[in-house]
Amino acid sequence: MWDYNVFNAIGADMSEKIVVIGDGAMGTVCGLILANKGYSVTMWGHSDEQLRMIDENRENTRFLPGVKLPIAMQINADDQAVFKDAALIISAVPCVFLRGVWKRLAPFLPANTPIVSLTKGLEFETLERPTEIIGSIVSPRPLAVFSGPNIADELARSLPATATVAFNDLTLAQQIQKTFATSWLRVYTNSDVIGAEIAGATKNVIAIAAGVIDGLQGGDNAKAALLTRGLVEISRLGVAMGAKAETFMGLSGIGDLITTCYSPHGRNRTFGQMIGSGQTVEEALDNIPGQVEGVNTTRSLQKLADKYQVEMPIAHAVHEIIFDNKDVAAAITELMTRELKPESQA
């Protein structure tokens, strides 16, 4: 049983300190939400210069421009000092940098302090999920997942939204639920950590395909078909890996998938749209700030699909387009002319 003494007042005592690791859009907006609720929030990032600019401008002009940060939200570049008196740690680091960041910070972590992961992706070399990566580095402690259909720009404007906290210990999940919940952000609990993380990672690959459809002006029929069949693919993989099928019908599954595939703010959909419009992969990546997580996840999905013997034709087509320079029109034609099957078996 975990010792929750370091976290027993979160959700009630606003004097508790919360540390956000990662100065991207989601890390910034989560810090903003919690600071506006009255918590003592400190944000850390790997670049001293980036943090200095955020602190001076009270604005993350690179990832969340136009959003002013409250004075109560502190910025701290000191690896050790940032964790002093921390009652909760939020990890908002892109998956490709996750292992390196936590190897750097692990020696300074306070014992038993829970970590909530916002990262959506899979590590290519190990195929590990974000909480598996963090858990393999830090000392044993509670690890939860915060996921759902959340666009940072909309959260920053306090537009109505929902999210899920996944953790196999209901007590901690409920505490985190209360910590994040506001009058406009409704948070649910879920016990399926595997499902929440697999859904959060794989939807980025389907979003790239959705963007390709947009770039080709393929129409609403094609996009609806893509989302439906894409959900089938990622659900089957998740279940094969030990997730619950119903998770993919919830906020961290279909909810996140819809938002990512339709929002004009999503990097993965935008990346796909650029490719569908004729840009090369390199050109599209150069034109998008931050990490396009779906690119690396596409490689991981290929390996996972082979490992668990799950057929994932959409994910495979995206992989061929990105890494094998396959013609977009040819990839779509192959998808459409696959062997005809009953829907339940396709």
TAHUSUL-V163556 format. One line per field, one symbol per residue. ss: DSSP state (H for helix, E for strand, L for the rest). burial: b if it has 9 or more other C-alpha atoms within 8 Angstrom, else e. Layout:
ss->???
burial->???
This chain:
ss->LLLLHHHLLLLLLLLLEEEEELLLHHHHHHHHHHHHLLLEEEEELLLHHHHHHHHHHLELLLLLLLLELLLLEEELLLLLHHHLLEEEEEELLLHHHHHHHHHHHHHHLLLLLEEEELLLLELLLLLLEHHHHHHLLLLLLLEEEEELLLLHHHHHLLLLEEEEEELLLHHHHHHHHHHHLLLLEEEEEELLHHHHHHHHHHHHHHHHHHHHHHHLLLLHHHHHHHHHHHHHHHHHHHHHLLLLHHHHHLHHHHHHHHHHHHLLLLHHHHHHHHHHLLLLHHHHHHLLLLLLHHHHHHHHHHHHHHHHLLLLHHHHHHHHHHHLLLLHHHHHHHHHLLLLLLHHHL
burial->eeeeebbeebbeebebbbbbbbbbbbbbbbbbbbbeeebbbbbbbeeeeebebbbeebbbeebbeeeeebeebbbbbebbebbeebbbbbbbbbbeebbebbbebbeebeebbbbbbbbbbbbbeebbbbbebbbebbeebbbbbbbbbbbbbbbbeeeebbbbbbbbebeebbbbbbbbbeebbbbbbbbbbbbbbbbbbbbbbbbbbbbbbbbbebeeebbeebbeebbebbbbbbbbeebbbebbbbbbbbbbbbbbbeeeebbbbbbbbbbbbebeeeebbeebeeebbbbbbbbbbbebbeebebebebbbbbbbbbeeebebeebbeebeeeeeeeeeee
